Amino acid sequence: MRYIMTIFWSAVVSLAIAFVLTSMGGEPFVLSDGLLLAAFLAIAAFVMGDGILKEKKD
């Protein structure tokens, strides 16, 4: 369930960021660019959550 929610929220946040930045720049919104950013954010969250930031058990 946490993987699905991570993918969902990374998509929502990255699409919002892409929309705002393209609107500010006067460029057309491209959905594929936002989804590419979402994939990058989701992979980064998976790597950090399961590898780098994993708690050590005593």
PyMOL commands that place a pseudoatom at each C-alpha (Angstrom):
pseudoatom trace, name=CA, resn=MET, resi=1, chain=A, elem=C, hetatm=0, pos=[0.000, 0.000, 0.000]
pseudoatom trace, name=CA, resn=ARG, resi=2, chain=A, elem=C, hetatm=0, pos=[2.830, 2.412, 0.795]
pseudoatom trace, name=CA, resn=TYR, resi=3, chain=A, elem=C, hetatm=0, pos=[4.283, 1.992, -2.695]
pseudoatom trace, name=CA, resn=ILE, resi=4, chain=A, elem=C, hetatm=0, pos=[0.965, 2.863, -4.316]
pseudoatom trace, name=CA, resn=MET, resi=5, chain=A, elem=C, hetatm=0, pos=[0.571, 5.951, -2.132]
pseudoatom trace, name=CA, resn=THR, resi=6, chain=A, elem=C, hetatm=0, pos=[4.151, 7.013, -2.859]
pseudoatom trace, name=CA, resn=ILE, resi=7, chain=A, elem=C, hetatm=0, pos=[3.535, 6.767, -6.596]
pseudoatom trace, name=CA, resn=PHE, resi=8, chain=A, elem=C, hetatm=0, pos=[0.220, 8.619, -6.263]
pseudoatom trace, name=CA, resn=TRP, resi=9, chain=A, elem=C, hetatm=0, pos=[1.614, 11.517, -4.230]
pseudoatom trace, name=CA, resn=SER, resi=10, chain=A, elem=C, hetatm=0, pos=[4.761, 11.842, -6.313]
pseudoatom trace, name=CA, resn=ALA, resi=11, chain=A, elem=C, hetatm=0, pos=[2.554, 12.108, -9.394]
pseudoatom trace, name=CA, resn=VAL, resi=12, chain=A, elem=C, hetatm=0, pos=[0.265, 14.705, -7.804]
pseudoatom trace, name=CA, resn=VAL, resi=13, chain=A, elem=C, hetatm=0, pos=[3.128, 16.846, -6.503]
pseudoatom trace, name=CA, resn=SER, resi=14, chain=A, elem=C, hetatm=0, pos=[5.254, 16.653, -9.648]
pseudoatom trace, name=CA, resn=LEU, resi=15, chain=A, elem=C, hetatm=0, pos=[2.341, 17.421, -11.972]
pseudoatom trace, name=CA, resn=ALA, resi=16, chain=A, elem=C, hetatm=0, pos=[1.428, 20.429, -9.830]
pseudoatom trace, name=CA, resn=ILE, resi=17, chain=A, elem=C, hetatm=0, pos=[5.045, 21.634, -9.898]
pseudoatom trace, name=CA, resn=ALA, resi=18, chain=A, elem=C, hetatm=0, pos=[5.285, 21.122, -13.653]
pseudoatom trace, name=CA, resn=PHE, resi=19, chain=A, elem=C, hetatm=0, pos=[2.004, 22.974, -14.230]
pseudoatom trace, name=CA, resn=VAL, resi=20, chain=A, elem=C, hetatm=0, pos=[2.979, 25.958, -12.098]
pseudoatom trace, name=CA, resn=LEU, resi=21, chain=A, elem=C, hetatm=0, pos=[6.465, 26.257, -13.583]
pseudoatom trace, name=CA, resn=THR, resi=22, chain=A, elem=C, hetatm=0, pos=[5.256, 26.024, -17.178]
pseudoatom trace, name=CA, resn=SER, resi=23, chain=A, elem=C, hetatm=0, pos=[2.525, 28.572, -16.465]
pseudoatom trace, name=CA, resn=MET, resi=24, chain=A, elem=C, hetatm=0, pos=[5.055, 30.966, -14.979]
pseudoatom trace, name=CA, resn=GLY, resi=25, chain=A, elem=C, hetatm=0, pos=[7.338, 30.508, -17.977]
pseudoatom trace, name=CA, resn=GLY, resi=26, chain=A, elem=C, hetatm=0, pos=[4.555, 30.940, -20.511]
pseudoatom trace, name=CA, resn=GLU, resi=27, chain=A, elem=C, hetatm=0, pos=[5.218, 27.508, -21.992]
pseudoatom trace, name=CA, resn=PRO, resi=28, chain=A, elem=C, hetatm=0, pos=[2.616, 24.835, -22.803]
pseudoatom trace, name=CA, resn=PHE, resi=29, chain=A, elem=C, hetatm=0, pos=[2.052, 22.143, -20.182]
pseudoatom trace, name=CA, resn=VAL, resi=30, chain=A, elem=C, hetatm=0, pos=[3.417, 18.749, -21.259]
pseudoatom trace, name=CA, resn=LEU, resi=31, chain=A, elem=C, hetatm=0, pos=[2.025, 15.818, -19.287]
pseudoatom trace, name=CA, resn=SER, resi=32, chain=A, elem=C, hetatm=0, pos=[4.909, 13.478, -20.124]
pseudoatom trace, name=CA, resn=ASP, resi=33, chain=A, elem=C, hetatm=0, pos=[7.441, 15.837, -18.532]
pseudoatom trace, name=CA, resn=GLY, resi=34, chain=A, elem=C, hetatm=0, pos=[5.453, 15.849, -15.302]
pseudoatom trace, name=CA, resn=LEU, resi=35, chain=A, elem=C, hetatm=0, pos=[5.155, 12.074, -15.328]
pseudoatom trace, name=CA, resn=LEU, resi=36, chain=A, elem=C, hetatm=0, pos=[8.893, 11.740, -15.906]
pseudoatom trace, name=CA, resn=LEU, resi=37, chain=A, elem=C, hetatm=0, pos=[9.505, 13.924, -12.861]
pseudoatom trace, name=CA, resn=ALA, resi=38, chain=A, elem=C, hetatm=0, pos=[7.005, 11.786, -10.916]
pseudoatom trace, name=CA, resn=ALA, resi=39, chain=A, elem=C, hetatm=0, pos=[8.896, 8.616, -11.804]
pseudoatom trace, name=CA, resn=PHE, resi=40, chain=A, elem=C, hetatm=0, pos=[12.160, 10.183, -10.680]
pseudoatom trace, name=CA, resn=LEU, resi=41, chain=A, elem=C, hetatm=0, pos=[10.638, 11.335, -7.375]
pseudoatom trace, name=CA, resn=ALA, resi=42, chain=A, elem=C, hetatm=0, pos=[9.036, 7.943, -6.712]
pseudoatom trace, name=CA, resn=ILE, resi=43, chain=A, elem=C, hetatm=0, pos=[12.286, 6.068, -7.371]
pseudoatom trace, name=CA, resn=ALA, resi=44, chain=A, elem=C, hetatm=0, pos=[14.182, 8.491, -5.136]
pseudoatom trace, name=CA, resn=ALA, resi=45, chain=A, elem=C, hetatm=0, pos=[11.611, 7.984, -2.361]
pseudoatom trace, name=CA, resn=PHE, resi=46, chain=A, elem=C, hetatm=0, pos=[11.840, 4.192, -2.687]
pseudoatom trace, name=CA, resn=VAL, resi=47, chain=A, elem=C, hetatm=0, pos=[15.643, 4.232, -2.534]
pseudoatom trace, name=CA, resn=MET, resi=48, chain=A, elem=C, hetatm=0, pos=[15.709, 6.589, 0.432]
pseudoatom trace, name=CA, resn=GLY, resi=49, chain=A, elem=C, hetatm=0, pos=[12.921, 4.843, 2.314]
pseudoatom trace, name=CA, resn=ASP, resi=50, chain=A, elem=C, hetatm=0, pos=[14.073, 1.264, 1.855]
pseudoatom trace, name=CA, resn=GLY, resi=51, chain=A, elem=C, hetatm=0, pos=[17.818, 1.754, 1.765]
pseudoatom trace, name=CA, resn=ILE, resi=52, chain=A, elem=C, hetatm=0, pos=[19.375, 4.944, 3.009]
pseudoatom trace, name=CA, resn=LEU, resi=53, chain=A, elem=C, hetatm=0, pos=[16.962, 5.924, 5.785]
pseudoatom trace, name=CA, resn=LYS, resi=54, chain=A, elem=C, hetatm=0, pos=[16.179, 2.426, 7.053]
pseudoatom trace, name=CA, resn=GLU, resi=55, chain=A, elem=C, hetatm=0, pos=[16.222, 2.171, 10.832]
pseudoatom trace, name=CA, resn=LYS, resi=56, chain=A, elem=C, hetatm=0, pos=[18.768, -0.120, 12.393]
pseudoatom trace, name=CA, resn=LYS, resi=57, chain=A, elem=C, hetatm=0, pos=[17.341, -2.790, 14.669]
pseudoatom trace, name=CA, resn=ASP, resi=58, chain=A, elem=C, hetatm=0, pos=[19.248, -3.505, 17.860]
for i in range(1, 58): cmd.bond("trace and resi %d" % i, "trace and resi %d" % (i + 1))
show_as sticks, trace
zoom trace
